[in-house]
Amino acid sequence: MSDERIPDPYRPPLTNEPGIEQQPPRSEGSLAAGIALTWAVMVLGEIMLGGLGVSASPFFLWGWFIPPVVVVIWAITLINRGVRRTGKGMLLGLASVVAVLLLLVAACFGLVMMGGGLHNL
């Protein structure tokens, strides 16, 4: 019998084979970067749209949906390219933007109703 052991096909070799360089693992990004990108796109996009006068056009309501659509397309592109955590972070950031807007609208309605705004008309 031979003293050579047959390598287990299910285990990777412990050392690199000579002549073969191992590539470092590809980064999948970070959730924090995705959330920060989403907030940057949303805030700067809305400021740019306001500066361009989108609110002056008759179809201004559709113009405000441009930044969220850009975020969703960018997130899907990142997920498909393998930067999954950043793409998921962008979708999570979009959810946080929607949650903050919902809370702000609720707070405004509460202030108007409690401060004698609409019920004194």
Secondary structure as UniProt FT lines:
FT   TURN            9..10
FT   TURN            18..19
FT   HELIX           31..51
FT   TURN            52..53
FT   HELIX           54..56
FT   TURN            58..59
FT   HELIX           60..63
FT   TURN            64..65
FT   HELIX           66..81
FT   HELIX           84..114
FT   TURN            115..116
FT   TURN            119..120
//
